[in-house]
């Protein structure tokens, strides 16, 4: 297994996609790759990207403060990016990574929103999956496979327990440590669950006792309840069947009334139609109206003829009076000698005017009342003539000679008699016409009487039909009342059915249709008294909720479950303790053997680097007082379980645990040093490198990234460093970030990192075995 490629995109200064290809040399050596470049060009970002893709969560170790700091932040010539991605591609032909792939890709992607994801061969996975996979391959973000700037010296400044962690990493017990850590977390979680289960069981226990007593009482009442249920079933069945029979009878009665009501309704509708037809014929009977109209016209004509007859007769009388008046006037003219001629002329003139007015009124007369008025006016004129005559007689001398009339006066009298004759003839004609109209009026009256008799017969028929219609409506109303009463009775039955349904559901917890009792003739009163007696017995027993038995069973099951769960959790705790103990044994066994071998290699490489001197690793016991957690409190509360877990140790022993750490002793040649703090900066770097080489030599990782770890070395020590790197490269692939020329000479592949004005890191790669004399690149 070795590292084939590293692909970076958007990570810190590597804005553009950049690929570093680490190929295997032809002679089987895994090789050394050197990455060089000026300060600030982004060389260390390559090491940070490898640490990040392997699961690093601390932004401080990646030289940042927040997650978006590792995404390219932009420059004056390029906008910031929204995401960053790094991929490690391994050659897995030896199947050191437990996946059935010749090539394994591990990638990590992050977005500026804070979301991120891990991928193995393009499939999304969890962080834990990546850590487990790398641990089985012998590498990890916390292992010695990636040594950043300052980490080499940090080994010397670390505590003994932290140095032990480094040795354990070299011992290849990472997978055991992960399993142990998981077991410890499970152990803590199990202890918490056990405590919860016990607490719940203790809470349930008193309630369970109470439920048990109530359940026993409920079971005692089972016999009474069963008898009560049987009697209730019998009663409810009897009532339900009665309701159904009554409902059937009422439905049949309602249907019968409905049929009769429909028949009566049809008969009433027929009579109503006939009544309407007769009423319409009555309204449309125009003959009587025509006869009455004709009768009225005849009567109007008779009235007009009567009026004409009266007027004509009145005119005849007036003409006669007029002749008399003329005779009187003529007599006055003959016999009288006026005393005052002017007075007589004026009186005669006034009388003449009144006569003309009288004639005009006679011609305009229309009413009989007007004729009476005309007669009165004629009498007034006659009276005035008489008065004038008397006045003349009182104031004149009598002349006894016979009056003399001339021819004109005789003709005038004859003309007036002609008018009278004409009026009399007209009177006779009017009388004949009146007689004809009276006969016609009588005929019309007879026709009207006949029509009235026919109309009375029609009216009689109409009233008879109307009376029959009212009778049918009354009968229909009674049937409707009966129909409504049937519906009301049916509704009462249905309400009682619903009440019975609710009572059955309440008492028996079943639907009334599900009653399966046989129909029996029962004494309802007796049965209801027995049911009441049984209910009283149930109340005397205690009136226990029938669900209490079910609740008791559920609570008992839960208590048994919690008890069983507590037992399982106790067994799980014991099992986890055994696993932890087993992991500790494996770790200790491997640690002891690894410690001895690394100690020898450390002494060896220290002497090689320093040209002598002495150095060694020593085990030291470190007292550690761990935090008191829930599990330890549980141990104190449960001595039996605690003794089985800690082997009978006392609480004081548990509080004062000791662990084995590692201390470093180093003495360069010609010096006697008792403390590492007395070493110079170069000596500290060489000592830490000797320990690093010892670890790598004991358990060669697939690859190792060294970030300027030899920066403090002089030229002679740099050559020693280079020779050791070349020796170790047979089993480990080295990626070294350096400024040291001696280190560069050991590299078979050289990457140059530079940064332009746009703030983006760029790569230039050269295979050093292709460079000839004078710096010329040879083609192979």
KETOR-192466 format. One record per residue (C-alpha): chain; x, y, z; residue number from 1. Coordinates in steps of 0.02 Angstrom, whole numbers, plus 50000, padded with zeros to 5 digits. Layout:
N
R  chain      x      y      z    n
R      A      X      Y      Z  NUM
...
END
This chain:
780
R  chain      x      y      z    n
R      A  50000  50000  50000    1
R      A  50066  50173  49959    2
R      A  50002  50348  49921    3
R      A  49974  50372  49734    4
R      A  49901  50546  49720    5
R      A  49843  50695  49817    6
R      A  49710  50805  49737    7
R      A  49675  50977  49810    8
R      A  49539  51097  49752    9
R      A  49490  51259  49840   10
R      A  49590  51216  49999   11
R      A  49672  51371  50071   12
R      A  49790  51445  49938   13
R      A  49761  51303  49814   14
R      A  49613  51382  49727   15
R      A  49632  51284  49567   16
R      A  49629  51096  49559   17
R      A  49804  51033  49595   18
R      A  49866  50853  49586   19
R      A  50024  50787  49667   20
R      A  50074  50619  49593   21
R      A  50181  50506  49705   22
R      A  50238  50360  49594   23
R      A  50338  50204  49647   24
R      A  50519  50194  49591   25
R      A  50572  50053  49476   26
R      A  50689  49973  49604   27
R      A  50545  49941  49727   28
R      A  50590  50084  49842   29
R      A  50438  50183  49895   30
R      A  50537  50341  49870   31
R      A  50557  50515  49938   32
R      A  50461  50664  49873   33
R      A  50523  50837  49918   34
R      A  50412  50991  49914   35
R      A  50508  51154  49908   36
R      A  50468  51335  49887   37
R      A  50487  51505  49965   38
R      A  50411  51551  50130   39
R      A  50225  51589  50116   40
R      A  50204  51499  49951   41
R      A  50085  51370  50027   42
R      A  50197  51217  50054   43
R      A  50130  51179  50227   44
R      A  49952  51190  50159   45
R      A  49987  51023  50075   46
R      A  50022  50942  50244   47
R      A  49869  51028  50318   48
R      A  49760  50963  50176   49
R      A  49819  50784  50208   50
R      A  49785  50801  50394   51
R      A  49612  50877  50356   52
R      A  49557  50741  50236   53
R      A  49606  50609  50365   54
R      A  49475  50680  50485   55
R      A  49557  50823  50581   56
R      A  49423  50923  50673   57
R      A  49531  51051  50763   58
R      A  49547  51213  50664   59
R      A  49694  51259  50776   60
R      A  49794  51111  50711   61
R      A  49752  51171  50534   62
R      A  49809  51347  50575   63
R      A  49635  51421  50566   64
R      A  49495  51482  50679   65
R      A  49337  51425  50592   66
R      A  49291  51298  50461   67
R      A  49273  51423  50318   68
R      A  49454  51479  50343   69
R      A  49514  51325  50248   70
R      A  49414  51375  50093   71
R      A  49502  51491  49970   72
R      A  49455  51666  50030   73
R      A  49487  51755  49866   74
R      A  49614  51883  49808   75
R      A  49623  52040  49705   76
R      A  49614  51939  49544   77
R      A  49505  51791  49593   78
R      A  49342  51783  49688   79
R      A  49323  51675  49840   80
R      A  49263  51496  49819   81
R      A  49110  51416  49895   82
R      A  49186  51247  49935   83
R      A  49348  51150  49959   84
R      A  49389  50968  49926   85
R      A  49541  50858  49957   86
R      A  49562  50677  49898   87
R      A  49692  50546  49946   88
R      A  49712  50404  49822   89
R      A  49799  50245  49885   90
R      A  49865  50094  49794   91
R      A  49780  49950  49886   92
R      A  49848  49804  49788   93
R      A  49909  49722  49950   94
R      A  49734  49746  50028   95
R      A  49805  49828  50182   96
R      A  49651  49936  50178   97
R      A  49512  49807  50207   98
R      A  49415  49849  50048   99
R      A  49399  49745  49890  100
R      A  49471  49882  49779  101
R      A  49642  49897  49698  102
R      A  49632  50085  49720  103
R      A  49549  50172  49867  104
R      A  49501  50355  49866  105
R      A  49464  50450  50027  106
R      A  49392  50624  50001  107
R      A  49323  50763  50109  108
R      A  49219  50909  50049  109
R      A  49163  51065  50142  110
R      A  49050  51209  50092  111
R      A  49053  51388  50151  112
R      A  48882  51362  50232  113
R      A  48968  51243  50354  114
R      A  48901  51081  50280  115
R      A  49026  50945  50241  116
R      A  49039  50764  50188  117
R      A  49160  50618  50180  118
R      A  49174  50500  50033  119
R      A  49259  50332  50007  120
R      A  49271  50288  49824  121
R      A  49135  50416  49788  122
R      A  49011  50349  49917  123
R      A  48959  50457  50063  124
R      A  49016  50390  50232  125
R      A  49033  50447  50412  126
R      A  49188  50521  50493  127
R      A  49198  50367  50604  128
R      A  49203  50256  50450  129
R      A  49355  50352  50384  130
R      A  49445  50344  50553  131
R      A  49413  50157  50569  132
R      A  49475  50123  50393  133
R      A  49635  50223  50416  134
R      A  49666  50147  50588  135
R      A  49662  49972  50513  136
R      A  49789  50030  50384  137
R      A  49904  50097  50520  138
R      A  49883  50284  50487  139
R      A  49778  50425  50558  140
R      A  49767  50610  50587  141
R      A  49842  50591  50762  142
R      A  49976  50466  50715  143
R      A  50160  50500  50676  144
R      A  50126  50487  50489  145
R      A  50104  50676  50477  146
R      A  50232  50783  50572  147
R      A  50195  50969  50556  148
R      A  50308  51112  50602  149
R      A  50345  51110  50788  150
R      A  50272  50938  50817  151
R      A  50445  50857  50823  152
R      A  50498  50967  50967  153
R      A  50327  50944  51047  154
R      A  50370  50761  51080  155
R      A  50503  50818  51203  156
R      A  50383  50942  51285  157
R      A  50242  50815  51297  158
R      A  50188  50733  51459  159
R      A  50237  50551  51493  160
R      A  50059  50494  51456  161
R      A  50057  50588  51290  162
R      A  50223  50507  51242  163
R      A  50148  50338  51282  164
R      A  50008  50376  51158  165
R      A  50140  50403  51022  166
R      A  50221  50236  51062  167
R      A  50052  50150  51061  168
R      A  50020  50224  50889  169
R      A  50184  50148  50833  170
R      A  50134  49983  50911  171
R      A  49984  49974  50795  172
R      A  49857  49963  50934  173
R      A  49750  50104  50868  174
R      A  49608  49987  50824  175
R      A  49614  49915  51000  176
R      A  49612  50090  51073  177
R      A  49463  50137  50966  178
R      A  49373  49980  51022  179
R      A  49418  50018  51202  180
R      A  49357  50198  51187  181
R      A  49194  50139  51112  182
R      A  49176  50011  51249  183
R      A  49207  50145  51379  184
R      A  49075  50257  51300  185
R      A  48955  50110  51293  186
R      A  48999  50069  51473  187
R      A  48956  50245  51529  188
R      A  48796  50244  51427  189
R      A  48752  50072  51496  190
R      A  48778  50131  51674  191
R      A  48665  50280  51641  192
R      A  48533  50165  51565  193
R      A  48550  50046  51712  194
R      A  48525  50188  51834  195
R      A  48371  50246  51737  196
R      A  48301  50070  51728  197
R      A  48325  50044  51915  198
R      A  48248  50214  51953  199
R      A  48097  50175  51844  200
R      A  48079  50003  51923  201
R      A  48082  50080  52097  202
R      A  47951  50208  52044  203
R      A  47838  50073  51971  204
R      A  47852  49952  52117  205
R      A  47733  50039  52242  206
R      A  47606  50072  52105  207
R      A  47620  49890  52051  208
R      A  47577  49830  52226  209
R      A  47422  49939  52231  210
R      A  47370  49881  52058  211
R      A  47395  49701  52112  212
R      A  47272  49720  52257  213
R      A  47145  49805  52145  214
R      A  47167  49672  52012  215
R      A  47134  49536  52140  216
R      A  46972  49622  52189  217
R      A  46928  49641  52007  218
R      A  46955  49455  51980  219
R      A  46841  49419  52130  220
R      A  46705  49520  52046  221
R      A  46724  49424  51884  222
R      A  46583  49302  51929  223
R      A  46462  49440  51973  224
R      A  46513  49535  51818  225
R      A  46484  49383  51710  226
R      A  46309  49354  51781  227
R      A  46269  49538  51763  228
R      A  46326  49534  51583  229
R      A  46218  49381  51546  230
R      A  46062  49461  51620  231
R      A  46097  49626  51535  232
R      A  46120  49534  51371  233
R      A  45953  49446  51395  234
R      A  45863  49609  51439  235
R      A  45944  49709  51300  236
R      A  45906  49572  51173  237
R      A  45723  49569  51227  238
R      A  45708  49758  51216  239
R      A  45799  49765  51049  240
R      A  45687  49632  50972  241
R      A  45531  49722  51039  242
R      A  45592  49885  50967  243
R      A  45623  49802  50800  244
R      A  45448  49725  50797  245
R      A  45367  49888  50850  246
R      A  45469  49979  50720  247
R      A  45413  49857  50585  248
R      A  45230  49877  50636  249
R      A  45242  50065  50637  250
R      A  45328  50065  50469  251
R      A  45190  49959  50395  252
R      A  45057  50072  50471  253
R      A  45147  50225  50407  254
R      A  45160  50150  50232  255
R      A  44973  50107  50234  256
R      A  44927  50283  50288  257
R      A  45044  50349  50155  258
R      A  44956  50248  50020  259
R      A  44784  50307  50079  260
R      A  44849  50483  50088  261
R      A  44911  50473  49909  262
R      A  44740  50410  49848  263
R      A  44647  50547  49941  264
R      A  44772  50673  49878  265
R      A  44739  50620  49699  266
R      A  44548  50632  49728  267
R      A  44569  50803  49810  268
R      A  44676  50861  49664  269
R      A  44542  50801  49543  270
R      A  44404  50895  49636  271
R      A  44515  51048  49646  272
R      A  44540  51040  49458  273
R      A  44350  51026  49431  274
R      A  44318  51172  49550  275
R      A  44446  51274  49458  276
R      A  44367  51228  49292  277
R      A  44193  51278  49355  278
R      A  44260  51440  49424  279
R      A  44343  51477  49258  280
R      A  44180  51441  49165  281
R      A  44090  51556  49287  282
R      A  44215  51692  49251  283
R      A  44204  51660  49064  284
R      A  44009  51665  49057  285
R      A  43982  51820  48946  286
R      A  43802  51786  48888  287
R      A  43721  51850  49047  288
R      A  43834  52001  49043  289
R      A  43784  52032  48862  290
R      A  43600  52017  48903  291
R      A  43617  52132  49051  292
R      A  43712  52254  48942  293
R      A  43576  52245  48808  294
R      A  43442  52266  48943  295
R      A  43532  52419  49006  296
R      A  43540  52490  48831  297
R      A  43352  52460  48805  298
R      A  43316  52542  48973  299
R      A  43422  52690  48925  300
R      A  43327  52705  48762  301
R      A  43160  52693  48857  302
R      A  43218  52827  48976  303
R      A  43269  52936  48831  304
R      A  43101  52908  48743  305
R      A  43007  52942  48906  306
R      A  43105  53103  48921  307
R      A  43067  53150  48741  308
R      A  42883  53107  48768  309
R      A  42873  53216  48921  310
R      A  42966  53357  48836  311
R      A  42853  53346  48684  312
R      A  42696  53345  48791  313
R      A  42767  53490  48890  314
R      A  42798  53587  48731  315
R      A  42619  53552  48677  316
R      A  42557  53622  48842  317
R      A  42672  53771  48825  318
R      A  42612  53802  48648  319
R      A  42435  53796  48712  320
R      A  42477  53919  48851  321
R      A  42567  54025  48726  322
R      A  42409  54032  48617  323
R      A  42309  54083  48768  324
R      A  42435  54217  48812  325
R      A  42433  54284  48635  326
R      A  42244  54288  48640  327
R      A  42250  54383  48805  328
R      A  42376  54507  48736  329
R      A  42272  54535  48581  330
R      A  42122  54556  48689  331
R      A  42216  54684  48791  332
R      A  42267  54776  48634  333
R      A  42087  54783  48574  334
R      A  41995  54820  48733  335
R      A  42116  54924  48830  336
R      A  42174  55098  48808  337
R      A  42335  55114  48893  338
R      A  42354  55249  49018  339
R      A  42545  55231  49010  340
R      A  42595  55159  48844  341
R      A  42778  55148  48887  342
R      A  42742  55041  49040  343
R      A  42637  54918  48939  344
R      A  42767  54901  48802  345
R      A  42904  54867  48925  346
R      A  42800  54733  49016  347
R      A  42756  54650  48851  348
R      A  42936  54655  48794  349
R      A  42995  54571  48956  350
R      A  42862  54437  48940  351
R      A  42915  54406  48760  352
R      A  43096  54383  48812  353
R      A  43044  54262  48949  354
R      A  42943  54163  48820  355
R      A  43096  54152  48707  356
R      A  43199  54091  48855  357
R      A  43063  53966  48894  358
R      A  43067  53899  48716  359
R      A  43257  53885  48723  360
R      A  43249  53789  48887  361
R      A  43120  53671  48814  362
R      A  43235  53634  48668  363
R      A  43381  53596  48787  364
R      A  43287  53493  48915  365
R      A  43366  53321  48956  366
R      A  43294  53271  49124  367
R      A  43117  53259  49190  368
R      A  43164  53374  49333  369
R      A  43205  53508  49206  370
R      A  43026  53496  49136  371
R      A  42956  53530  49309  372
R      A  43065  53683  49320  373
R      A  43007  53738  49146  374
R      A  42825  53719  49198  375
R      A  42857  53827  49350  376
R      A  42941  53957  49237  377
R      A  42791  53950  49118  378
R      A  42673  53982  49265  379
R      A  42778  54130  49316  380
R      A  42762  54203  49141  381
R      A  42576  54170  49145  382
R      A  42564  54258  49314  383
R      A  42659  54408  49248  384
R      A  42538  54418  49100  385
R      A  42392  54410  49220  386
R      A  42468  54546  49328  387
R      A  42499  54656  49175  388
R      A  42321  54629  49123  389
R      A  42255  54678  49294  390
R      A  42364  54835  49293  391
R      A  42300  54884  49123  392
R      A  42119  54852  49178  393
R      A  42142  54962  49327  394
R      A  42215  55103  49225  395
R      A  42109  55099  49063  396
R      A  41935  55128  48990  397
R      A  41836  54978  48933  398
R      A  41796  54958  48748  399
R      A  41651  54841  48719  400
R      A  41675  54826  48535  401
R      A  41711  54660  48461  402
R      A  41896  54631  48431  403
R      A  41955  54643  48255  404
R      A  42092  54529  48192  405
R      A  42183  54552  48031  406
R      A  42237  54411  47910  407
R      A  42417  54405  47976  408
R      A  42361  54370  48151  409
R      A  42247  54230  48092  410
R      A  42393  54150  47996  411
R      A  42503  54161  48147  412
R      A  42376  54068  48252  413
R      A  42358  53935  48118  414
R      A  42550  53910  48113  415
R      A  42554  53887  48299  416
R      A  42417  53754  48287  417
R      A  42521  53663  48154  418
R      A  42668  53654  48276  419
R      A  42552  53582  48407  420
R      A  42490  53451  48288  421
R      A  42667  53404  48239  422
R      A  42711  53385  48422  423
R      A  42559  53275  48451  424
R      A  42609  53165  48303  425
R      A  42784  53152  48374  426
R      A  42709  53103  48540  427
R      A  42614  52961  48458  428
R      A  42773  52898  48372  429
R      A  42869  52904  48534  430
R      A  42732  52804  48622  431
R      A  42738  52670  48487  432
R      A  42928  52658  48499  433
R      A  42917  52649  48689  434
R      A  42793  52506  48674  435
R      A  42912  52411  48557  436
R      A  43059  52437  48674  437
R      A  42955  52380  48824  438
R      A  42915  52218  48734  439
R      A  43100  52195  48692  440
R      A  43146  52233  48873  441
R      A  43024  52100  48931  442
R      A  43102  51973  48812  443
R      A  43276  52016  48875  444
R      A  43216  52004  49056  445
R      A  43147  51830  49019  446
R      A  43314  51780  48942  447
R      A  43407  51851  49091  448
R      A  43296  51756  49211  449
R      A  43329  51595  49114  450
R      A  43516  51629  49114  451
R      A  43509  51666  49301  452
R      A  43423  51500  49332  453
R      A  43560  51410  49229  454
R      A  43695  51507  49321  455
R      A  43615  51461  49487  456
R      A  43624  51277  49435  457
R      A  43806  51297  49390  458
R      A  43839  51383  49553  459
R      A  43751  51244  49644  460
R      A  43864  51118  49557  461
R      A  44017  51226  49597  462
R      A  43970  51236  49781  463
R      A  43941  51049  49784  464
R      A  44112  51017  49708  465
R      A  44189  51141  49828  466
R      A  44104  51055  49975  467
R      A  44168  50885  49916  468
R      A  44342  50960  49893  469
R      A  44338  51029  50071  470
R      A  44285  50860  50137  471
R      A  44428  50777  50043  472
R      A  44549  50908  50109  473
R      A  44486  50876  50285  474
R      A  44508  50690  50258  475
R      A  44681  50722  50185  476
R      A  44725  50831  50335  477
R      A  44672  50693  50455  478
R      A  44775  50566  50358  479
R      A  44924  50684  50363  480
R      A  44902  50702  50550  481
R      A  44896  50513  50565  482
R      A  45050  50498  50454  483
R      A  45144  50626  50559  484
R      A  45091  50537  50718  485
R      A  45156  50374  50644  486
R      A  45321  50461  50603  487
R      A  45330  50534  50778  488
R      A  45297  50363  50853  489
R      A  45430  50290  50740  490
R      A  45550  50429  50792  491
R      A  45516  50389  50975  492
R      A  45558  50207  50941  493
R      A  45718  50259  50852  494
R      A  45766  50373  50998  495
R      A  45737  50230  51118  496
R      A  45839  50120  51002  497
R      A  45983  50246  51008  498
R      A  45969  50254  51197  499
R      A  45973  50064  51204  500
R      A  46120  50063  51083  501
R      A  46217  50185  51192  502
R      A  46174  50086  51349  503
R      A  46229  49922  51269  504
R      A  46391  50003  51211  505
R      A  46418  50075  51384  506
R      A  46373  49919  51483  507
R      A  46430  49778  51368  508
R      A  46557  49870  51260  509
R      A  46480  49798  51101  510
R      A  46363  49857  50966  511
R      A  46180  49814  50991  512
R      A  46180  49720  50823  513
R      A  46310  49603  50896  514
R      A  46192  49539  51032  515
R      A  46180  49352  51008  516
R      A  46056  49307  51144  517
R      A  45899  49209  51101  518
R      A  45731  49297  51103  519
R      A  45645  49244  51263  520
R      A  45487  49295  51351  521
R      A  45546  49376  51511  522
R      A  45476  49471  51657  523
R      A  45555  49637  51627  524
R      A  45526  49708  51801  525
R      A  45602  49556  51887  526
R      A  45751  49554  51770  527
R      A  45783  49740  51795  528
R      A  45778  49716  51985  529
R      A  45905  49575  51973  530
R      A  46019  49682  51866  531
R      A  46007  49823  51993  532
R      A  46050  49702  52133  533
R      A  46203  49639  52039  534
R      A  46261  49817  52007  535
R      A  46248  49854  52192  536
R      A  46355  49700  52228  537
R      A  46483  49764  52103  538
R      A  46487  49932  52192  539
R      A  46505  49846  52361  540
R      A  46653  49748  52295  541
R      A  46737  49913  52263  542
R      A  46684  49983  52098  543
R      A  46855  49945  52025  544
R      A  46891  50006  51851  545
R      A  46881  49853  51737  546
R      A  47038  49916  51651  547
R      A  47138  49898  51811  548
R      A  47178  49716  51770  549
R      A  47242  49768  51599  550
R      A  47340  49910  51680  551
R      A  47410  49789  51809  552
R      A  47465  49670  51672  553
R      A  47545  49810  51572  554
R      A  47631  49882  51725  555
R      A  47688  49708  51779  556
R      A  47756  49676  51605  557
R      A  47847  49842  51611  558
R      A  47918  49804  51783  559
R      A  47976  49633  51725  560
R      A  48048  49713  51568  561
R      A  48143  49842  51672  562
R      A  48204  49706  51790  563
R      A  48261  49600  51644  564
R      A  48335  49754  51563  565
R      A  48431  49793  51723  566
R      A  48498  49616  51725  567
R      A  48547  49630  51541  568
R      A  48630  49797  51574  569
R      A  48725  49725  51722  570
R      A  48781  49582  51611  571
R      A  48827  49707  51476  572
R      A  48929  49805  51601  573
R      A  49021  49648  51650  574
R      A  49046  49604  51467  575
R      A  49108  49780  51426  576
R      A  49225  49773  51574  577
R      A  49294  49611  51508  578
R      A  49316  49686  51334  579
R      A  49402  49838  51408  580
R      A  49512  49727  51513  581
R      A  49550  49620  51361  582
R      A  49594  49775  51258  583
R      A  49703  49840  51400  584
R      A  49793  49673  51406  585
R      A  49823  49674  51218  586
R      A  49878  49855  51222  587
R      A  49993  49822  51370  588
R      A  50067  49667  51290  589
R      A  50100  49753  51125  590
R      A  50155  49911  51215  591
R      A  50286  49817  51319  592
R      A  50364  49731  51168  593
R      A  50353  49888  51061  594
R      A  50428  49994  51199  595
R      A  50581  49883  51212  596
R      A  50609  49883  51024  597
R      A  50582  50070  51003  598
R      A  50697  50100  51151  599
R      A  50835  50002  51063  600
R      A  50804  50092  50898  601
R      A  50800  50260  50987  602
R      A  50970  50225  51065  603
R      A  51036  50167  50896  604
R      A  50977  50320  50795  605
R      A  51028  50440  50935  606
R      A  51206  50375  50927  607
R      A  51204  50381  50736  608
R      A  51144  50561  50732  609
R      A  51253  50623  50874  610
R      A  51403  50511  50836  611
R      A  51395  50438  51011  612
R      A  51314  50479  51174  613
R      A  51174  50386  51253  614
R      A  50983  50397  51254  615
R      A  50843  50288  51316  616
R      A  50658  50281  51358  617
R      A  50600  50247  51533  618
R      A  50431  50194  51603  619
R      A  50364  50303  51742  620
R      A  50209  50282  51848  621
R      A  50096  50435  51842  622
R      A  49959  50458  51969  623
R      A  49796  50513  51893  624
R      A  49636  50556  51985  625
R      A  49498  50533  51857  626
R      A  49336  50629  51861  627
R      A  49197  50547  51960  628
R      A  49065  50497  51834  629
R      A  48897  50411  51849  630
R      A  48977  50241  51834  631
R      A  49088  50266  51985  632
R      A  48945  50334  52087  633
R      A  48850  50177  52038  634
R      A  48998  50073  52098  635
R      A  48989  50156  52268  636
R      A  48802  50126  52280  637
R      A  48817  49945  52222  638
R      A  48968  49869  52313  639
R      A  48938  49695  52247  640
R      A  48942  49752  52067  641
R      A  49087  49870  52100  642
R      A  49192  49735  52178  643
R      A  49164  49624  52026  644
R      A  49215  49768  51913  645
R      A  49373  49832  52002  646
R      A  49429  49672  52080  647
R      A  49387  49715  52259  648
R      A  49482  49879  52264  649
R      A  49434  50009  52393  650
R      A  49360  50177  52350  651
R      A  49526  50259  52394  652
R      A  49615  50146  52268  653
R      A  49487  50188  52136  654
R      A  49510  50374  52166  655
R      A  49700  50363  52153  656
R      A  49734  50268  51990  657
R      A  49909  50258  51917  658
R      A  49955  50242  51734  659
R      A  50119  50204  51649  660
R      A  50198  50347  51552  661
R      A  50361  50367  51457  662
R      A  50504  50483  51500  663
R      A  50652  50522  51387  664
R      A  50833  50520  51442  665
R      A  50960  50593  51319  666
R      A  51144  50633  51344  667
R      A  51246  50691  51192  668
R      A  51428  50637  51187  669
R      A  51541  50729  51308  670
R      A  51393  50797  51409  671
R      A  51304  50744  51565  672
R      A  51125  50804  51559  673
R      A  50988  50756  51680  674
R      A  50844  50854  51603  675
R      A  50788  50879  51424  676
R      A  50768  51065  51455  677
R      A  50958  51077  51463  678
R      A  50976  51027  51278  679
R      A  51007  51159  51147  680
R      A  50882  51190  51006  681
R      A  50981  51085  50882  682
R      A  51006  50945  51009  683
R      A  50819  50944  51045  684
R      A  50780  50930  50859  685
R      A  50905  50788  50837  686
R      A  50837  50697  50990  687
R      A  50657  50711  50929  688
R      A  50713  50653  50755  689
R      A  50801  50503  50832  690
R      A  50639  50456  50923  691
R      A  50539  50484  50761  692
R      A  50658  50373  50661  693
R      A  50651  50240  50796  694
R      A  50460  50237  50786  695
R      A  50459  50233  50596  696
R      A  50593  50097  50594  697
R      A  50493  49988  50714  698
R      A  50325  50003  50626  699
R      A  50346  50081  50455  700
R      A  50188  50177  50406  701
R      A  50131  50173  50223  702
R      A  50183  50354  50208  703
R      A  50250  50494  50317  704
R      A  50238  50682  50291  705
R      A  50378  50784  50371  706
R      A  50354  50971  50371  707
R      A  50523  51058  50393  708
R      A  50573  50946  50537  709
R      A  50759  50966  50494  710
R      A  50756  51155  50483  711
R      A  50869  51174  50636  712
R      A  51002  51050  50576  713
R      A  51174  51100  50515  714
R      A  51250  51031  50355  715
R      A  51333  50879  50437  716
R      A  51178  50828  50530  717
R      A  51074  50861  50375  718
R      A  51180  50732  50282  719
R      A  51151  50606  50423  720
R      A  50965  50647  50415  721
R      A  50965  50619  50228  722
R      A  51051  50450  50242  723
R      A  50927  50391  50373  724
R      A  50781  50449  50265  725
R      A  50852  50357  50116  726
R      A  50871  50200  50222  727
R      A  50694  50209  50290  728
R      A  50618  50246  50120  729
R      A  50632  50062  50077  730
R      A  50477  50030  50185  731
R      A  50398  50202  50203  732
R      A  50348  50330  50073  733
R      A  50412  50502  50127  734
R      A  50340  50670  50078  735
R      A  50458  50802  50148  736
R      A  50425  50988  50148  737
R      A  50596  51067  50161  738
R      A  50718  51207  50123  739
R      A  50870  51093  50152  740
R      A  50975  51055  49999  741
R      A  51039  50890  50072  742
R      A  50860  50832  50093  743
R      A  50821  50884  49914  744
R      A  50965  50776  49853  745
R      A  50884  50622  49930  746
R      A  50719  50651  49838  747
R      A  50675  50560  49679  748
R      A  50531  50680  49644  749
R      A  50537  50865  49677  750
R      A  50386  50980  49681  751
R      A  50409  51166  49681  752
R      A  50274  51274  49755  753
R      A  50259  51457  49707  754
R      A  50128  51593  49727  755
R      A  50094  51729  49601  756
R      A  50013  51899  49618  757
R      A  49840  51818  49615  758
R      A  49876  51734  49785  759
R      A  49856  51557  49715  760
R      A  49983  51419  49747  761
R      A  50049  51329  49592  762
R      A  50158  51173  49570  763
R      A  50308  51128  49463  764
R      A  50369  50947  49469  765
R      A  50535  50871  49417  766
R      A  50600  50693  49429  767
R      A  50779  50715  49491  768
R      A  50839  50555  49407  769
R      A  50800  50639  49241  770
R      A  50920  50784  49276  771
R      A  51095  50764  49205  772
R      A  51254  50863  49223  773
R      A  51234  51049  49206  774
R      A  51051  51040  49256  775
R      A  50990  50971  49090  776
R      A  50833  50863  49092  777
R      A  50860  50693  49012  778
R      A  50725  50605  48914  779
R      A  50694  50423  48964  780
END
